[in-house]
Amino acid sequence: MTRKPTLYTHDDPKARAAHDVAAEVADTVDTAIHAAFSPLTGGLSPSALGLVYMDWALHLAASPGKQGELMMSAATKWGEYSKYLTQCMMSGGEGPCSHAHRKDRRFRHPDWEAKPFAAYKEAFLMAQEWWEEATTHVQGVSEANEKAISFAARQALDALSPANFPMTNPEIIEKTVETNGMNIVQGMENYMDDLRHIMAHERFGDTSEYKVGENLAVTPGKVVYRNHLIELIQYEPASDKVRPEPVLIVPAWIMKYYILDLSQQNSMVKYLTEQGYTVFMISWRNPGAEDSELGFDDYRQMGTMAAIDQVQKITGAPKIHTAGYCLGGTLLSVTAATMARDGDERLASMTLFAAQIDFTEAGELMLFINESQVAFLEDMMWKQGYLDASQMSGAFQILRSADLVWSRIQHEYLMGEKPRYNDLMSWNADTTRMPARMHSEYLRKLFLNNDFADGKFMVGKEPVFPGDITLPIFAVGTETDHVAPWKSAFKIESLTRSDVTFVLTNGGHNAGVVSEPGHPRRHYMVHTSNDKDRYLSPEHWQEVAERHEGSWWPEWTAWLDKQSGAPVAPPKMGKPLCDAPGTYVMME
Protein backbone atom coordinates (compact mmCIF):
# COMPACT_ATOMS: atom_id res chain seq x y z
CA MET A 1 0.00 0.00 0.00
CA THR A 2 1.24 3.51 -0.79
CA ARG A 3 2.26 5.61 2.20
CA LYS A 4 2.74 9.36 2.39
CA PRO A 5 6.34 10.30 3.29
CA THR A 6 7.03 12.57 6.22
CA LEU A 7 7.24 16.20 5.06
CA TYR A 8 10.50 18.03 5.54
CA THR A 9 10.24 21.63 6.72
CA HIS A 10 13.51 22.94 5.20
CA ASP A 11 13.07 25.89 2.84
CA ASP A 12 15.31 24.34 0.15
CA PRO A 13 12.99 22.47 -2.29
CA LYS A 14 15.77 20.09 -3.31
CA ALA A 15 16.57 19.21 0.30
CA ARG A 16 12.88 18.74 1.04
CA ALA A 17 12.42 16.50 -2.02
CA ALA A 18 15.49 14.45 -1.09
CA HIS A 19 14.20 14.00 2.44
CA ASP A 20 10.77 12.92 1.18
CA VAL A 21 12.38 10.33 -1.10
CA ALA A 22 14.53 9.05 1.76
CA ALA A 23 11.48 8.83 4.04
CA GLU A 24 9.53 6.90 1.41
CA VAL A 25 12.45 4.49 0.88
CA ALA A 26 12.74 3.96 4.65
CA ASP A 27 9.00 3.33 4.91
CA THR A 28 9.16 0.82 2.04
CA VAL A 29 12.09 -1.01 3.65
CA ASP A 30 10.26 -1.25 6.99
CA THR A 31 7.09 -2.45 5.28
CA ALA A 32 8.97 -5.08 3.30
CA ILE A 33 10.69 -6.41 6.42
CA HIS A 34 7.41 -6.61 8.33
CA ALA A 35 5.75 -8.38 5.40
CA ALA A 36 8.65 -10.85 5.16
CA PHE A 37 8.43 -12.14 8.74
CA SER A 38 4.64 -11.85 9.12
CA PRO A 39 4.08 -15.52 8.12
CA LEU A 40 6.12 -16.56 11.16
CA THR A 41 3.65 -14.87 13.52
CA GLY A 42 0.40 -16.07 11.95
CA GLY A 43 -0.53 -12.51 11.04
CA LEU A 44 -0.28 -11.22 14.61
CA SER A 45 1.85 -8.18 15.43
CA PRO A 46 4.67 -9.06 17.87
CA SER A 47 4.96 -5.36 18.76
CA ALA A 48 1.32 -5.25 19.84
CA LEU A 49 1.78 -8.30 22.04
CA GLY A 50 5.03 -6.87 23.41
CA LEU A 51 3.37 -3.59 24.39
CA VAL A 52 0.60 -5.48 26.18
CA TYR A 53 3.13 -7.55 28.11
CA MET A 54 5.23 -4.53 29.10
CA ASP A 55 2.19 -2.62 30.35
CA TRP A 56 1.29 -5.53 32.63
CA ALA A 57 4.82 -6.48 33.70
CA LEU A 58 5.97 -2.94 34.58
CA HIS A 59 2.83 -2.16 36.58
CA LEU A 60 3.04 -5.49 38.40
CA ALA A 61 6.72 -4.86 39.20
CA ALA A 62 5.69 -1.53 40.77
CA SER A 63 2.88 -3.10 42.84
CA PRO A 64 4.36 -4.84 45.91
CA GLY A 65 0.90 -5.19 47.42
CA LYS A 66 -0.33 -7.16 44.43
CA GLN A 67 2.85 -9.24 44.47
CA GLY A 68 2.24 -10.09 48.12
CA GLU A 69 -1.36 -11.01 47.37
CA LEU A 70 -0.20 -13.35 44.60
CA MET A 71 2.44 -14.94 46.86
CA MET A 72 -0.22 -15.58 49.51
CA SER A 73 -2.56 -17.02 46.88
CA ALA A 74 0.18 -19.32 45.58
CA ALA A 75 0.93 -20.53 49.11
CA THR A 76 -2.76 -21.12 49.80
CA LYS A 77 -3.22 -23.05 46.58
CA TRP A 78 -0.12 -25.13 47.27
CA GLY A 79 -1.54 -25.97 50.70
CA GLU A 80 -4.88 -26.90 49.15
CA TYR A 81 -3.16 -29.05 46.55
CA SER A 82 -1.01 -30.82 49.15
CA LYS A 83 -4.08 -31.54 51.28
CA TYR A 84 -5.89 -32.73 48.20
CA LEU A 85 -3.05 -35.14 47.26
CA THR A 86 -2.92 -36.48 50.81
CA GLN A 87 -6.67 -37.15 50.84
CA CYS A 88 -6.45 -38.86 47.46
CA MET A 89 -3.59 -41.11 48.59
CA MET A 90 -5.44 -42.03 51.76
CA SER A 91 -8.70 -42.76 49.95
CA GLY A 92 -7.41 -46.15 48.87
CA GLY A 93 -8.93 -45.77 45.43
CA GLU A 94 -12.45 -45.24 46.74
CA GLY A 95 -14.46 -42.60 44.89
CA PRO A 96 -13.33 -39.94 42.44
CA CYS A 97 -10.25 -37.90 43.23
CA SER A 98 -11.50 -34.50 42.07
CA HIS A 99 -12.88 -31.15 43.20
CA ALA A 100 -16.43 -30.74 41.96
CA HIS A 101 -16.16 -26.94 41.74
CA ARG A 102 -13.47 -27.08 39.05
CA LYS A 103 -14.96 -28.07 35.68
CA ASP A 104 -13.43 -27.99 32.21
CA ARG A 105 -14.78 -29.59 29.05
CA ARG A 106 -11.30 -30.89 28.17
CA PHE A 107 -11.53 -33.24 31.15
CA ARG A 108 -14.97 -34.76 30.61
CA HIS A 109 -13.71 -38.33 30.17
CA PRO A 110 -14.39 -40.30 33.41
CA ASP A 111 -10.75 -41.44 33.64
CA TRP A 112 -9.77 -37.86 34.48
CA GLU A 113 -11.31 -38.55 37.90
CA ALA A 114 -8.91 -41.44 38.54
CA LYS A 115 -5.36 -41.37 39.91
CA PRO A 116 -2.91 -40.02 38.86
CA PHE A 117 -4.75 -38.13 36.11
CA ALA A 118 -6.99 -36.26 38.55
CA ALA A 119 -3.86 -34.83 40.18
CA TYR A 120 -2.55 -33.61 36.82
CA LYS A 121 -5.89 -32.01 36.05
CA GLU A 122 -6.20 -30.38 39.48
CA ALA A 123 -2.71 -28.87 39.29
CA PHE A 124 -3.43 -27.43 35.86
CA LEU A 125 -6.77 -25.91 36.88
CA MET A 126 -5.24 -24.38 40.01
CA ALA A 127 -2.43 -22.86 37.93
CA GLN A 128 -5.04 -21.50 35.55
CA GLU A 129 -6.87 -19.84 38.45
CA TRP A 130 -3.64 -18.32 39.80
CA TRP A 131 -2.66 -16.83 36.45
CA GLU A 132 -6.13 -15.34 36.11
CA GLU A 133 -5.51 -13.58 39.44
CA ALA A 134 -2.01 -12.52 38.34
CA THR A 135 -3.13 -10.90 35.09
CA THR A 136 -6.19 -9.04 36.40
CA HIS A 137 -6.71 -6.13 38.81
CA VAL A 138 -3.15 -4.83 38.49
CA GLN A 139 -3.37 -1.08 39.18
CA GLY A 140 -2.44 1.10 36.22
CA VAL A 141 -2.87 -1.47 33.47
CA SER A 142 -5.35 -0.32 30.82
CA GLU A 143 -8.58 -2.27 30.54
CA ALA A 144 -7.79 -3.37 26.98
CA ASN A 145 -4.29 -4.54 27.90
CA GLU A 146 -5.57 -6.35 30.97
CA LYS A 147 -8.00 -8.33 28.84
CA ALA A 148 -5.27 -9.03 26.30
CA ILE A 149 -2.66 -10.25 28.81
CA SER A 150 -5.21 -12.40 30.60
CA PHE A 151 -6.22 -13.89 27.26
CA ALA A 152 -2.57 -14.48 26.30
CA ALA A 153 -1.93 -16.23 29.61
CA ARG A 154 -4.87 -18.56 29.00
CA GLN A 155 -3.52 -19.42 25.55
CA ALA A 156 -0.07 -20.21 26.94
CA LEU A 157 -1.60 -22.40 29.65
CA ASP A 158 -3.79 -24.16 27.08
CA ALA A 159 -0.60 -25.33 25.37
CA LEU A 160 0.57 -26.88 28.66
CA SER A 161 -2.69 -28.68 29.44
CA PRO A 162 -2.15 -32.34 30.48
CA ALA A 163 -4.76 -33.21 27.86
CA ASN A 164 -2.19 -32.36 25.16
CA PHE A 165 0.43 -34.95 26.12
CA PRO A 166 0.22 -38.71 25.52
CA MET A 167 1.60 -39.75 28.91
CA THR A 168 -0.77 -37.54 30.94
CA ASN A 169 -3.99 -38.01 28.94
CA PRO A 170 -5.88 -41.19 29.93
CA GLU A 171 -7.91 -41.19 26.70
CA ILE A 172 -4.76 -41.36 24.58
CA ILE A 173 -3.25 -44.06 26.78
CA GLU A 174 -6.44 -46.11 26.55
CA LYS A 175 -6.54 -45.69 22.77
CA THR A 176 -2.87 -46.69 22.44
CA VAL A 177 -3.43 -49.88 24.44
CA GLU A 178 -6.57 -50.76 22.46
CA THR A 179 -4.89 -50.31 19.07
CA ASN A 180 -1.41 -51.56 20.00
CA GLY A 181 -0.03 -48.15 19.10
CA MET A 182 -1.66 -47.92 15.67
CA ASN A 183 -3.32 -44.65 16.69
CA ILE A 184 0.15 -43.04 16.76
CA VAL A 185 0.91 -44.45 13.31
CA GLN A 186 -2.40 -43.20 11.94
CA GLY A 187 -1.84 -39.84 13.64
CA MET A 188 1.51 -39.50 11.89
CA GLU A 189 -0.20 -40.26 8.57
CA ASN A 190 -2.79 -37.58 9.34
CA TYR A 191 -0.01 -35.11 10.15
CA MET A 192 1.88 -35.87 6.94
CA ASP A 193 -1.32 -35.53 4.94
CA ASP A 194 -1.99 -32.10 6.48
CA LEU A 195 1.60 -31.08 5.84
CA ARG A 196 1.22 -32.09 2.19
CA HIS A 197 -1.89 -29.86 1.93
CA ILE A 198 0.05 -26.94 3.40
CA MET A 199 3.11 -27.39 1.19
CA ALA A 200 0.95 -27.77 -1.95
CA HIS A 201 -1.25 -24.79 -0.94
CA GLU A 202 -4.31 -27.03 -1.13
CA ARG A 203 -7.54 -26.43 0.75
CA PHE A 204 -8.33 -28.74 3.62
CA GLY A 205 -11.44 -30.66 2.73
CA ASP A 206 -10.64 -30.94 -1.00
CA THR A 207 -11.20 -34.67 -0.69
CA SER A 208 -14.57 -34.15 0.98
CA GLU A 209 -17.67 -35.73 -0.52
CA TYR A 210 -19.25 -32.28 -0.63
CA LYS A 211 -18.81 -30.34 -3.88
CA VAL A 212 -20.16 -26.96 -4.93
CA GLY A 213 -22.72 -27.39 -7.69
CA GLU A 214 -23.11 -31.12 -6.97
CA ASN A 215 -24.50 -31.37 -3.44
CA LEU A 216 -23.72 -27.86 -2.15
CA ALA A 217 -25.31 -24.67 -3.53
CA VAL A 218 -27.73 -26.62 -5.74
CA THR A 219 -30.97 -24.68 -5.24
CA PRO A 220 -32.13 -23.99 -8.83
CA GLY A 221 -31.35 -20.49 -10.03
CA LYS A 222 -29.59 -18.33 -12.61
CA VAL A 223 -26.87 -15.70 -12.54
CA VAL A 224 -28.78 -12.69 -13.88
CA TYR A 225 -26.18 -9.96 -13.44
CA ARG A 226 -22.42 -9.74 -13.23
CA ASN A 227 -19.92 -6.95 -12.70
CA HIS A 228 -16.27 -7.06 -11.64
CA LEU A 229 -17.16 -7.59 -7.98
CA ILE A 230 -20.39 -9.61 -7.84
CA GLU A 231 -22.57 -12.14 -9.54
CA LEU A 232 -26.26 -11.77 -8.69
CA ILE A 233 -28.17 -15.05 -8.46
CA GLN A 234 -31.95 -15.19 -8.84
CA TYR A 235 -33.51 -18.40 -7.55
CA GLU A 236 -36.41 -20.11 -9.26
CA PRO A 237 -39.76 -19.88 -7.45
CA ALA A 238 -40.89 -22.94 -5.49
CA SER A 239 -44.55 -21.89 -5.15
CA ASP A 240 -47.37 -20.69 -7.37
CA LYS A 241 -47.66 -17.41 -5.49
CA VAL A 242 -44.93 -15.23 -3.98
CA ARG A 243 -44.81 -12.11 -1.89
CA PRO A 244 -44.47 -9.00 -4.07
CA GLU A 245 -41.32 -7.89 -2.22
CA PRO A 246 -38.24 -9.96 -3.21
CA VAL A 247 -35.50 -10.79 -0.68
CA LEU A 248 -31.91 -9.76 -1.43
CA ILE A 249 -29.28 -11.54 0.70
CA VAL A 250 -25.86 -9.94 1.21
CA PRO A 251 -23.31 -12.45 2.56
CA ALA A 252 -19.92 -11.46 3.91
CA TRP A 253 -17.09 -11.12 1.41
CA ILE A 254 -14.85 -12.96 3.88
CA MET A 255 -16.77 -16.15 3.05
CA LYS A 256 -18.32 -17.93 0.06
CA TYR A 257 -22.02 -17.15 -0.17
CA TYR A 258 -23.27 -20.73 -0.10
CA ILE A 259 -23.24 -21.08 3.67
CA LEU A 260 -26.83 -19.94 3.20
CA ASP A 261 -27.37 -22.56 0.49
CA LEU A 262 -25.57 -25.61 1.85
CA SER A 263 -27.17 -29.02 1.51
CA GLN A 264 -30.82 -29.22 0.54
CA GLN A 265 -31.95 -30.03 4.09
CA ASN A 266 -30.36 -26.89 5.62
CA SER A 267 -30.45 -24.36 2.79
CA MET A 268 -31.89 -21.03 3.91
CA VAL A 269 -32.39 -20.06 0.25
CA LYS A 270 -34.45 -23.19 -0.45
CA TYR A 271 -36.48 -22.60 2.71
CA LEU A 272 -37.27 -19.00 1.72
CA THR A 273 -38.41 -19.96 -1.78
CA GLU A 274 -40.66 -22.64 -0.28
CA GLN A 275 -42.19 -19.99 1.99
CA GLY A 276 -43.21 -17.97 -1.05
CA TYR A 277 -40.38 -15.49 -1.53
CA THR A 278 -38.41 -14.48 -4.61
CA VAL A 279 -34.79 -14.73 -3.48
CA PHE A 280 -31.68 -13.04 -4.83
CA MET A 281 -28.17 -13.67 -3.52
CA ILE A 282 -24.89 -11.80 -4.02
CA SER A 283 -21.90 -14.01 -4.82
CA TRP A 284 -18.68 -12.04 -4.28
CA ARG A 285 -15.68 -12.29 -6.56
CA ASN A 286 -12.57 -13.73 -4.90
CA PRO A 287 -10.17 -10.77 -5.33
CA GLY A 288 -6.57 -10.98 -6.45
CA ALA A 289 -3.62 -8.61 -6.50
CA GLU A 290 -5.23 -6.59 -9.32
CA ASP A 291 -8.07 -5.68 -6.93
CA SER A 292 -5.86 -4.26 -4.18
CA GLU A 293 -7.28 -0.74 -4.52
CA LEU A 294 -10.94 -1.77 -4.23
CA GLY A 295 -12.28 0.04 -1.17
CA PHE A 296 -15.24 -0.29 1.16
CA ASP A 297 -17.31 2.11 -0.91
CA ASP A 298 -16.60 0.04 -4.05
CA TYR A 299 -18.23 -2.87 -2.24
CA ARG A 300 -21.21 -0.66 -1.46
CA GLN A 301 -21.61 0.72 -4.98
CA MET A 302 -20.68 -2.36 -7.02
CA GLY A 303 -22.14 -4.74 -4.44
CA THR A 304 -25.25 -3.81 -2.49
CA MET A 305 -26.39 -0.81 -4.56
CA ALA A 306 -25.80 -2.56 -7.90
CA ALA A 307 -27.72 -5.59 -6.63
CA ILE A 308 -30.62 -3.47 -5.34
CA ASP A 309 -30.84 -1.70 -8.71
CA GLN A 310 -30.89 -5.01 -10.59
CA VAL A 311 -33.42 -6.68 -8.28
CA GLN A 312 -35.81 -3.79 -8.77
CA LYS A 313 -35.18 -3.72 -12.53
CA ILE A 314 -35.81 -7.48 -12.92
CA THR A 315 -38.87 -7.78 -10.64
CA GLY A 316 -40.37 -4.32 -10.96
CA ALA A 317 -40.94 -4.38 -7.19
CA PRO A 318 -41.08 -0.92 -5.60
CA LYS A 319 -39.89 -2.31 -2.25
CA ILE A 320 -37.19 -4.91 -1.45
CA HIS A 321 -36.49 -6.94 1.68
CA THR A 322 -32.77 -7.16 2.47
CA ALA A 323 -30.73 -9.48 4.68
CA GLY A 324 -27.04 -9.27 5.57
CA TYR A 325 -24.77 -11.83 7.21
CA CYS A 326 -21.75 -10.88 9.35
CA LEU A 327 -19.68 -8.26 7.43
CA GLY A 328 -22.40 -8.30 4.79
CA GLY A 329 -24.79 -7.03 7.47
CA THR A 330 -22.39 -4.19 8.33
CA LEU A 331 -22.16 -3.25 4.67
CA LEU A 332 -25.94 -3.49 4.30
CA SER A 333 -26.42 -1.21 7.33
CA VAL A 334 -24.10 1.41 5.83
CA THR A 335 -26.02 1.09 2.55
CA ALA A 336 -29.38 1.49 4.32
CA ALA A 337 -28.14 4.55 6.22
CA THR A 338 -26.84 6.10 2.99
CA MET A 339 -30.15 5.46 1.22
CA ALA A 340 -32.03 7.00 4.15
CA ARG A 341 -29.75 10.05 4.09
CA ASP A 342 -30.32 10.45 0.35
CA GLY A 343 -34.10 9.91 0.47
CA ASP A 344 -34.01 6.53 -1.31
CA GLU A 345 -37.02 4.59 0.04
CA ARG A 346 -36.73 1.32 -1.90
CA LEU A 347 -36.01 -0.91 1.12
CA ALA A 348 -38.97 -2.59 2.82
CA SER A 349 -37.00 -4.10 5.71
CA MET A 350 -33.53 -5.09 6.87
CA THR A 351 -32.49 -8.37 8.50
CA LEU A 352 -29.09 -8.85 10.11
CA PHE A 353 -27.55 -12.24 10.88
CA ALA A 354 -24.76 -12.05 13.51
CA ALA A 355 -23.78 -8.58 12.28
CA GLN A 356 -22.35 -5.55 14.09
CA ILE A 357 -22.64 -1.82 13.46
CA ASP A 358 -21.01 -0.73 16.75
CA PHE A 359 -17.61 -2.23 17.51
CA THR A 360 -16.95 -0.98 21.03
CA GLU A 361 -17.73 -4.42 22.47
CA ALA A 362 -16.82 -6.68 19.58
CA GLY A 363 -15.54 -9.49 21.79
CA GLU A 364 -12.11 -11.06 22.09
CA LEU A 365 -11.34 -10.34 18.44
CA MET A 366 -10.88 -6.71 19.53
CA LEU A 367 -7.83 -7.83 21.50
CA PHE A 368 -6.02 -8.05 18.16
CA ILE A 369 -7.32 -4.82 16.65
CA ASN A 370 -5.18 -1.83 17.61
CA GLU A 371 -2.95 0.59 15.72
CA SER A 372 0.04 -1.73 15.86
CA GLN A 373 -1.91 -4.73 14.60
CA VAL A 374 -3.65 -2.82 11.79
CA ALA A 375 -0.33 -1.36 10.61
CA PHE A 376 1.16 -4.87 10.67
CA LEU A 377 -1.71 -6.21 8.55
CA GLU A 378 -1.29 -3.34 6.11
CA ASP A 379 2.37 -4.30 5.72
CA MET A 380 1.35 -7.89 5.07
CA MET A 381 -1.14 -6.81 2.40
CA TRP A 382 1.36 -4.41 0.78
CA LYS A 383 3.35 -7.38 -0.45
CA GLN A 384 0.55 -9.11 -2.39
CA GLY A 385 -2.38 -6.68 -2.52
CA TYR A 386 -4.79 -8.76 -0.45
CA LEU A 387 -5.18 -10.70 2.78
CA ASP A 388 -5.75 -14.41 2.31
CA ALA A 389 -7.30 -16.98 4.59
CA SER A 390 -4.04 -18.40 5.92
CA GLN A 391 -3.02 -14.92 7.07
CA MET A 392 -6.38 -14.37 8.74
CA SER A 393 -6.40 -17.73 10.48
CA GLY A 394 -3.96 -16.80 13.27
CA ALA A 395 -6.35 -14.62 15.24
CA PHE A 396 -9.40 -16.85 14.73
CA GLN A 397 -7.57 -20.00 15.78
CA ILE A 398 -6.12 -18.35 18.88
CA LEU A 399 -9.61 -17.18 19.90
CA ARG A 400 -10.66 -20.81 20.19
CA SER A 401 -7.34 -22.58 20.53
CA ALA A 402 -8.72 -25.26 22.85
CA ASP A 403 -11.20 -26.31 20.14
CA LEU A 404 -9.42 -25.40 16.90
CA VAL A 405 -5.79 -26.18 17.73
CA TRP A 406 -5.22 -28.44 20.73
CA SER A 407 -8.36 -30.51 20.36
CA ARG A 408 -7.42 -31.19 16.75
CA ILE A 409 -3.89 -32.22 17.73
CA GLN A 410 -5.29 -34.59 20.35
CA HIS A 411 -7.87 -36.26 18.13
CA GLU A 412 -6.16 -36.29 14.74
CA TYR A 413 -2.47 -36.70 15.62
CA LEU A 414 -2.51 -38.52 18.98
CA MET A 415 -5.77 -40.47 18.83
CA GLY A 416 -5.34 -41.13 15.11
CA GLU A 417 -8.90 -40.08 14.25
CA LYS A 418 -9.53 -38.66 10.78
CA PRO A 419 -12.30 -36.03 10.79
CA ARG A 420 -15.33 -36.72 8.66
CA TYR A 421 -16.23 -33.52 6.88
CA ASN A 422 -19.80 -32.29 6.87
CA ASP A 423 -21.23 -29.60 4.62
CA LEU A 424 -20.45 -26.77 7.04
CA MET A 425 -16.83 -27.90 7.50
CA SER A 426 -16.39 -28.19 3.73
CA TRP A 427 -17.71 -24.66 3.29
CA ASN A 428 -15.39 -23.42 6.04
CA ALA A 429 -12.39 -24.81 4.14
CA ASP A 430 -13.46 -22.96 0.96
CA THR A 431 -11.71 -19.73 1.84
CA THR A 432 -11.59 -16.27 0.23
CA ARG A 433 -9.32 -13.21 0.15
CA MET A 434 -9.89 -9.53 0.94
CA PRO A 435 -8.51 -6.54 -1.00
CA ALA A 436 -5.86 -4.57 0.85
CA ARG A 437 -7.55 -1.18 0.70
CA MET A 438 -11.01 -2.43 1.64
CA HIS A 439 -9.73 -4.47 4.58
CA SER A 440 -7.60 -1.59 5.83
CA GLU A 441 -10.57 0.80 5.65
CA TYR A 442 -12.83 -1.70 7.38
CA LEU A 443 -10.42 -2.27 10.24
CA ARG A 444 -9.50 1.39 10.72
CA LYS A 445 -12.82 3.13 10.16
CA LEU A 446 -15.15 0.57 11.70
CA PHE A 447 -13.28 -1.73 14.09
CA LEU A 448 -10.64 0.69 15.35
CA ASN A 449 -12.35 4.09 15.17
CA ASN A 450 -16.04 2.99 15.25
CA ASP A 451 -16.82 5.76 12.75
CA PHE A 452 -20.23 4.44 11.65
CA ALA A 453 -21.74 4.23 15.14
CA ASP A 454 -20.26 7.65 15.95
CA GLY A 455 -21.71 9.28 12.82
CA LYS A 456 -18.29 9.93 11.26
CA PHE A 457 -18.26 7.32 8.47
CA MET A 458 -18.01 9.17 5.18
CA VAL A 459 -19.97 8.07 2.13
CA GLY A 460 -19.33 10.59 -0.60
CA LYS A 461 -18.86 14.04 0.91
CA GLU A 462 -21.20 13.52 3.86
CA PRO A 463 -21.17 11.15 6.86
CA VAL A 464 -23.82 8.49 7.46
CA PHE A 465 -25.26 7.43 10.79
CA PRO A 466 -27.33 4.42 11.96
CA GLY A 467 -29.82 6.81 13.53
CA ASP A 468 -31.07 7.69 10.03
CA ILE A 469 -32.39 4.13 9.58
CA THR A 470 -36.12 3.80 10.27
CA LEU A 471 -36.79 0.48 8.48
CA PRO A 472 -38.33 -2.46 10.33
CA ILE A 473 -35.37 -4.56 11.49
CA PHE A 474 -35.04 -8.24 12.35
CA ALA A 475 -31.67 -8.97 13.99
CA VAL A 476 -30.20 -12.31 15.04
CA GLY A 477 -27.48 -12.89 17.63
CA THR A 478 -26.00 -16.23 18.65
CA GLU A 479 -25.17 -17.25 22.21
CA THR A 480 -21.58 -18.46 21.70
CA ASP A 481 -20.48 -16.14 18.90
CA HIS A 482 -16.73 -15.37 19.08
CA VAL A 483 -16.81 -13.15 15.97
CA ALA A 484 -19.89 -10.97 16.58
CA PRO A 485 -20.89 -11.37 20.26
CA TRP A 486 -24.65 -11.14 20.65
CA LYS A 487 -24.50 -8.18 23.05
CA SER A 488 -22.60 -6.29 20.35
CA ALA A 489 -25.15 -7.27 17.69
CA PHE A 490 -27.88 -6.19 20.14
CA LYS A 491 -26.71 -2.56 19.92
CA ILE A 492 -28.77 -2.22 16.73
CA GLU A 493 -31.75 -1.58 19.04
CA SER A 494 -30.36 1.65 20.47
CA LEU A 495 -28.53 2.96 17.41
CA THR A 496 -31.41 3.09 14.92
CA ARG A 497 -34.85 4.71 14.95
CA SER A 498 -36.46 1.43 13.94
CA ASP A 499 -38.79 -1.12 15.43
CA VAL A 500 -36.37 -3.98 16.10
CA THR A 501 -37.24 -7.65 16.57
CA PHE A 502 -34.19 -9.25 18.13
CA VAL A 503 -33.63 -12.99 18.27
CA LEU A 504 -31.02 -14.73 20.42
CA THR A 505 -30.44 -18.31 19.33
CA ASN A 506 -28.16 -21.02 20.64
CA GLY A 507 -25.11 -21.96 18.63
CA GLY A 508 -22.13 -20.04 17.31
CA HIS A 509 -21.48 -17.57 14.51
CA ASN A 510 -22.22 -20.09 11.75
CA ALA A 511 -24.14 -22.98 13.32
CA GLY A 512 -26.52 -20.58 15.06
CA VAL A 513 -27.50 -19.03 11.73
CA VAL A 514 -27.69 -22.31 9.81
CA SER A 515 -30.42 -23.55 12.13
CA GLU A 516 -33.08 -25.08 9.91
CA PRO A 517 -36.42 -26.43 11.20
CA GLY A 518 -35.96 -29.95 12.49
CA HIS A 519 -32.39 -29.32 13.66
CA PRO A 520 -32.12 -31.04 17.05
CA ARG A 521 -31.53 -29.20 20.33
CA ARG A 522 -32.33 -25.74 19.01
CA HIS A 523 -33.99 -22.93 20.92
CA TYR A 524 -34.22 -19.15 20.70
CA MET A 525 -35.50 -16.08 22.52
CA VAL A 526 -37.34 -13.22 20.80
CA HIS A 527 -38.64 -9.79 21.70
CA THR A 528 -39.69 -6.73 19.70
CA SER A 529 -38.76 -3.23 20.84
CA ASN A 530 -40.56 -0.31 19.23
CA ASP A 531 -38.73 2.90 18.47
CA LYS A 532 -40.62 4.76 21.19
CA ASP A 533 -40.03 2.11 23.88
CA ARG A 534 -37.55 2.77 26.65
CA TYR A 535 -34.11 1.23 26.26
CA LEU A 536 -33.62 -2.33 27.42
CA SER A 537 -30.20 -3.55 28.49
CA PRO A 538 -29.18 -6.96 27.13
CA GLU A 539 -29.75 -8.46 30.58
CA HIS A 540 -33.22 -6.89 30.91
CA TRP A 541 -34.04 -7.98 27.36
CA GLN A 542 -33.32 -11.59 28.35
CA GLU A 543 -35.79 -11.26 31.23
CA VAL A 544 -38.68 -10.10 29.03
CA ALA A 545 -37.98 -12.08 25.85
CA GLU A 546 -40.06 -15.15 25.05
CA ARG A 547 -38.26 -18.49 24.84
CA HIS A 548 -39.16 -20.99 22.12
CA GLU A 549 -37.90 -24.43 21.20
CA GLY A 550 -36.80 -25.17 17.66
CA SER A 551 -35.48 -23.11 14.76
CA TRP A 552 -35.80 -19.32 14.55
CA TRP A 553 -36.33 -19.47 10.75
CA PRO A 554 -40.16 -19.72 10.97
CA GLU A 555 -40.12 -16.74 13.34
CA TRP A 556 -38.26 -14.75 10.68
CA THR A 557 -40.52 -15.69 7.77
CA ALA A 558 -43.61 -14.93 9.90
CA TRP A 559 -42.09 -11.49 10.57
CA LEU A 560 -41.35 -11.03 6.84
CA ASP A 561 -44.93 -11.94 6.02
CA LYS A 562 -46.14 -9.06 8.22
CA GLN A 563 -43.88 -6.64 6.34
CA SER A 564 -45.05 -7.90 2.91
CA GLY A 565 -48.00 -7.53 0.59
CA ALA A 566 -50.49 -10.19 -0.46
CA PRO A 567 -49.05 -13.04 -2.59
CA VAL A 568 -48.97 -12.53 -6.36
CA ALA A 569 -47.74 -14.47 -9.38
CA PRO A 570 -43.93 -14.90 -9.41
CA PRO A 571 -41.97 -12.32 -11.42
CA LYS A 572 -40.13 -13.40 -14.55
CA MET A 573 -36.56 -14.56 -14.24
CA GLY A 574 -33.88 -12.12 -15.33
CA LYS A 575 -31.83 -12.73 -18.44
CA PRO A 576 -29.61 -15.69 -17.51
CA LEU A 577 -25.84 -15.45 -17.86
CA CYS A 578 -25.28 -18.97 -16.51
CA ASP A 579 -26.77 -21.43 -14.04
CA ALA A 580 -26.34 -21.06 -10.31
CA PRO A 581 -24.04 -21.30 -8.41
CA GLY A 582 -22.23 -19.20 -11.02
CA THR A 583 -18.54 -18.71 -11.76
CA TYR A 584 -17.27 -16.40 -9.00
CA VAL A 585 -17.92 -18.99 -6.29
CA MET A 586 -15.59 -21.37 -8.13
CA MET A 587 -12.64 -18.95 -8.13
CA GLU A 588 -9.62 -20.20 -6.17
Secondary structure, DSSP 8 states (H G I E B T S, - for coil): ----------S-HHHHHHHHHHHHHHHHHHHHHHHHHGGGGTT--HHHHHHHHHHHHHHHHT-HHHHHHHHHHHHHHHHHHHHHHHHHHHTTT-S--S-TT---GGG-SGGGGSTTHHHHHHHHHHHHHHHHHHTSS-TT--HHHHHHHHHHHHHHHHHT-GGGSGGG-HHHHHHHHHHTTHHHHHHHHHHHHHHHHHHTT--TTTTSS--BTTTBS-S-EEEEEE-SSEEEEEE--SSS-B-SS-EEEE--TTB-GGGGS-SGGG-HHHHHHHTT--EEEEEE----GGGTT--HHHHIIIIIIHHHHHHHHHH--S-EEEEEETHHHHHHHHHHHHHHHTT---EEEEEEES--S--TT-GGGGGG-SHHHHHHHHHHHHHHSEE-HHHHHHHHHHHTHIIIIIHHIIIIIIS-------HHHHHHTSB--EEHHHHHHIIIIIIIT-TTTTT-EEETTEEE-GGG--S-EEEEEETT-SSS-HHHHTTHHHHSSS-EEEEEESS-TTTTTS--TT-TT-EEEEEEE-TTS----HHHHHHHSEEEES-SHHHHHHHHHHTS---B--------SEETT-SGGG--
